[in-house]
Amino acid sequence: MLKTITAWVNILLGCTIMAAGFVFFINPYNIVPGGVYGASIVMHNLFPSVQVGTFGYCFDVPLLLLSVVLLGAKLGIRTIVAALLTPLIMNLLSVLAYPNREALEMLDPAQMLGGVIDLSDQLMLASIIGAVVIGIGVGLVARNQATTGGSDIVAMMLQKYVHLPFSKGILLVDAVVVLFGLIVIGFGLGSAKDTGEPSLHLSFYSLIAIYITSRVVSFMLNGAKDDKLVFVISKDRMPELRNYVLNDLDRSGTYIKCQGMYSGEDKDMLFLVVSYKETVDLRTKIKEVDPHAFVVITDAYDAYGEGWKELPSPNEIHPE
């Protein structure tokens, strides 16, 4: 029960963070970071009287139906709640951020929150901050086996049926939305206001935002990936090193029988996985117990099992 409650709280928090990223850093500057809400920004340029979040509902409903059918009922329930909650929070934040209806329709950053975070002259900064905030929100939701709708749903379908990594699926789908934004906003078919930059440049900011968002989502789901794989070959099993690994590092390892190519002697190779920070002390300890040991340290892309991550189930999200 506690795990379920925590998951729902994290989903609510993730939706709120994502909505804030759009409302305060993306929507006012006509940056189109892909997905349902990127397409909604483009549609808002064509129909300013309709809020971005409202257009989100128009895109989400058919995708949600596909999610329930193709991704499973349990995942579908969480996705439905997250996808319907995000545009609602986005609309509420927008109404609170702008002083009147005209400013809300124009998404005028000079009037948003009294202009205290107006980044009209710093579109690169706006796109970076917005992408990071959105990525944190999406990642937090995805870590609890839900999506916020749109390209997330499409990316999960691509992952399940085409075996395309989640983050790369988002990148691919969102690129199509950017092209849509380029036609409407970049070529002036919509009602985009003057942002201080040529409208065509907004597409480049959009691509930057999409890439950063995908990297942040990947980091949120996978972590920093700084685990290290260590191989140690010595003439003996080095009991002092064994005690250090088991007791001080609170890790375990495996002895692998091997034979020296030159000497022909039988040896034991110690195989273990440690974090990046633990490698410094580990190398010091190895030199202390056997200065002539042969040591190889390399990156461990992922580590599963006791003391590390659980092996993923077939329906879980794998961003890389």
Disulfide bonds with the S-S distance in Angstrom:
none
